[in-house]
Every structure is written in structure tokens, then in C-alpha cells.
């Protein structure tokens, strides 16, 4: 641009017309400056490299990244609860397997409080409460299952427990029947393993 | 058929492509490597790319190439993990849970570096003569990237995304319970 001030008399040119001085000292491919940084493959000066490394991100992409960050924050808020409930469920399963039904019931209760529609957890809560002798909680849990599907094995156990709870409740209501000794005051509103028993898949 | 399916997956999981390219760009910025062109998402193969100069050191090259693997895995896992439990374990997912799982799996499944990234590492590391620690580190990374790329033909990337989303909470529960 300022070719008028250039004294060409002292410049030596190669056969292709490029100044020999330019070959030995590369210039920045972006701004044409002489201070090209060494040890890099691309001939760029410091400020141009900085500028290209810090290439601006389009506004649309920044908005998308903001949405991802918001989702991460939502996930962060949910994470402690999910982890706490997951741990409670894991412990409950282990207590149930070990026959420690009182502690299993406590832990299943925590899960049901967080996720009241979890059919599988309601079934296990009912079974744990039934085995722990907490028939009111068992009956309530079995009633909430309704017609939702359960695994065959769990469904069989639930049906057997409902039948037993109903028998206990019937025995308590009938004064002439032999005393069962079970305080089943609030048996589920099902008639044996009949129409209201949970379905299995 | 597979080509069309790949396109559909690319469209459905576009947030993962954007995060992948952003991670490349972020690591270029950290390594002070000039970026000449960026495509965050497009119809085509590759779905996104970052054109940058050859990094000065082999370690910078490795960092830029595997940066998205770290970022996409961590971000995808963090987003999807809390929602995976209510959906999978308790069948009690809300619409927000399903949204977060889609986003998390989309991001995590685009964690794998591309064969272009592997070539970039290979060229950067192997162009220098003689023995170096960078070559020892880079060789298995390049091998793993190619295995991942091969596996992606059989949806390994999708399984990886699902695995990150659903196995991380299981792992955390196993550790803390």
C-alpha cells in the first residue's frame, strides 16, 4: 500500500519475483507483519495467533451452550435427591434379601416418598411391611399398586400377602372364627388374589 | 439405509456435535493454537469440524484431539445421570427427566474423537524423528480412537452415551451405599 516509499534498488529478487529477503524472513500470513513466531507450522505473529486462538463463538452457539449449562444446573439440583433415593433403594434391597424387613421398610418408605408412583417399590414396601408385621402400611402400599404390572415373582408374593392379609382381616371381623393374633385392621380392598390383585407381565 | 439412519441420529443428537466442536475450540484456545475455521453443526460428514494450525507440541495435539472426549463424557454424564434413576429404576420420570436424558446421551455419544483427530495426533507426534514419551502415549490413543471409530459403525458411540448416562449413577450408588 505504501509502495511509493519503497526503494527497490537494494532489494534482490528471485526468478519468481519474490524478494529474497522475504524468503529468509517469513511474514505473518494474516497481517503481513514481520514478527512471525518461531516453532509453529503456520507463519503467524503473536497478536494474530492470539486473535485466531480466541476466535469468537457465534451468538447462536453461545445461546445453545447457555441452554446446556442451564440443563446442567437443573441436573445438579436433582442429583442429591436422586443419589439419596438410589442409595436408599439399594440398601432396602439388601436389607430385604437379608430378612431385615424393618430396615428394608424404612428405606423403601424413603423411596416411595420421593417417587410415589414407583410400582415396583410400592410392591417391595408392601412386602417388607407385611413381613415386618406392619400390616397397615402393607395394605396401603398394595392398594396403591392397583392394576399396574409387576414381575411374575413379585406379583406372586404380593398376591399371597394380600390373600393372607384378607384372611386375617376376615378372621378379626368374625367373632366366631379362631383368633389369628394378627392386628390386620386395614386390609387391602381386594378380595383375595382376585380382581384388584396386581397384574404380572 | 444406514446412511439415512446416521443422518437422523446426527440430527437428533445435534447438541453433542456442538459440544464436541466447542470443546475442540476451547482446547485450541487453552493451547494457544490458531483456529482457521469452525463448523459447529451441518448436514454432512463430518457433522462438524474445527480447522486449526498444527500445534507446537505433541501434547497440545493430544489435548486438542481428546479434549472433546473428556468434556462430552463429563457434561453428558452430569446432565443425564440424575434423571436416569427415576426413569429406569422407579418408572417415575417427568418430562424434564426425559429431556435431560436425551441431552445427556446426545452429548456423551459424541465424545469419541474422530479419525481426523487420530490423524492429527499421528502427524503431529510421528513427524518428529527419534524416540519420545509423546509417541508412547499417542500410539495407544490413536489405536483406541480407530477402534472407537470402527465400533461407531455398530453404534458403539450410542451405547457409550447410554452407558455414561445410566452406569454412572449405578456406580455412584454402589460406592456410597
Interface residues (C-beta under 8 A of the other chain):
Chain A: X39 X40 X41 X42 X44 X48 X49 X50 X52 X53 X54 X55 X57 X58 X61 X64 X65 X68 X71 X72 X74 X75 X76 X78 X79 X81 X82 X83 X85 X86 X87 X89 X90 X91 X94 X111 X115 X116 X117 X118 X119 X120 X121
Chain B: X15 X18 X19 X22 X25 X28 X29 X31 X32 X33 X34 X35 X36 X38 X40 X53 X54 X56 X75 X78 X79 X80 X81 X82 X83 X85 X86 X89 X90 X91 X92 X96 X99 X100 X103 X104 X107 X169 X172 X173 X174 X176 X177
